[in-house]
Amino acid sequence: MRSILPVALLTAAGLFAGVNTASAAGGYPGFQCFKTADRDVYCSDAQVKNHDGGAAWIKTCPADVVKNLKGKPYIESTRPKGAHSC
């Protein structure tokens, strides 16, 4: 069962609308990605069109994965090989 992520966690990760989380190297549309403290990379299976789409995808990830999120989520133009899905 997936838990609803605490607002504080989403705020710390910069996932609310209006917060710029796209990297300088990539932009929308693109694959929403993030790294965990264990250096695992998670990316969306499909490209997202904007911040809201990226935030919605991250909310589908299990809470135990998102709580280990390290740094801000970023956008890649191609999905990295070996990236995990949520």
C-alpha positions in Angstrom: 0.0 0.0 0.0 1.4 3.3 -0.9 1.4 6.1 1.6 0.6 9.7 0.9 3.9 11.6 1.1 4.2 14.2 3.7 4.0 17.8 2.5 7.3 18.6 4.2 9.0 15.9 2.1 7.5 17.1 -1.1 8.5 20.7 -0.2 12.1 19.6 0.5 12.3 17.8 -2.8 11.0 20.8 -4.6 8.0 19.0 -6.1 5.3 21.7 -5.8 4.0 23.5 -8.9 6.0 26.6 -9.7 9.3 25.2 -8.3 11.9 24.8 -11.1 13.4 21.3 -10.8 14.5 20.9 -14.5 18.2 20.6 -14.9 20.2 23.0 -17.0 21.1 20.0 -19.3 17.6 18.9 -19.9 14.2 20.4 -20.2 10.6 19.5 -20.8 9.3 17.3 -22.3 11.7 14.8 -20.8 12.1 11.8 -18.5 11.7 12.8 -14.8 14.6 11.3 -12.8 16.0 11.3 -9.3 18.8 9.6 -7.4 18.5 8.0 -4.0 21.1 8.1 -1.2 22.1 4.6 -2.3 22.9 6.0 -5.8 20.0 4.2 -7.5 18.5 6.2 -10.4 14.8 6.2 -10.9 13.2 7.6 -14.0 9.7 7.8 -15.4 8.8 5.3 -18.2 7.3 8.1 -20.3 8.3 11.7 -20.9 6.6 14.3 -18.7 5.5 17.6 -20.2 6.0 19.9 -17.2 6.8 20.2 -13.4 3.3 19.0 -12.5 3.7 15.9 -14.6 7.0 15.1 -13.0 5.7 15.7 -9.5 2.7 13.5 -10.2 5.0 10.7 -11.4 7.2 11.0 -8.3 4.1 10.7 -6.1 3.5 7.2 -7.7 6.9 6.0 -6.2 6.8 4.1 -2.9 7.4 6.2 0.1 10.4 4.2 1.2 12.1 5.1 -2.1 11.2 8.8 -2.1 12.3 9.2 1.5 15.8 8.3 0.3 15.7 10.9 -2.5 19.1 12.7 -2.7 19.2 16.1 -4.3 16.6 17.6 -6.6 14.8 15.7 -9.3 16.0 16.4 -12.8 15.0 15.9 -16.4 16.8 13.7 -19.0 16.2 13.9 -22.7 16.7 10.1 -23.0 15.9 7.5 -20.3 19.1 6.2 -18.8 19.8 2.5 -19.2 19.3 0.6 -16.0 17.1 3.3 -14.4 14.5 1.9 -12.1 10.7 2.5 -12.5 8.2 3.3 -9.8 
